[in-house]
């Protein structure tokens, strides 16, 4: 995705089982992709966005976290850590592909297909304002909030 691109028209599954077409959400919107529920970096990222949920809401910005995990996994993850961010499921990686974050990864010398940790901020017009690729979690949610407040 490049700056100025529209939110991709791709479906994801909400915690209640309903289908959401991301393109219909409009903006301002933060979409963040993460590899796996209940792992150290992903938990920290979700907790950081949760801690700032009120600030994002006050700025009029919706925050959605996306991974390939199931709705049931998201429900357990949300309950376990009392998360306030909206998590949606992308089991076939269609959203990850549309955002360009699905691909070959390497970890400890092993190659596998996976999701790149990345965040996308869309403006009021539903167009990409800023993207963060290969995200490092510490301080990231704060940086996204600062950019969102500048919209």
Secondary structure, DSSP 8 states (H G I E B T S, - for coil): --TT-B----EEE-TTS-EEEGGGS-SSEEEEE-S-TTSHHHHHHHHHHHHTHHHHHHTT-EEEEEESS-HHHHHHHHHHHT--SEEEE-TT-HHHHHHT-EEEEEETTEEEEEE--EEEEE-TTSBEEEEE-S--STTHHHHHHHHHHT-
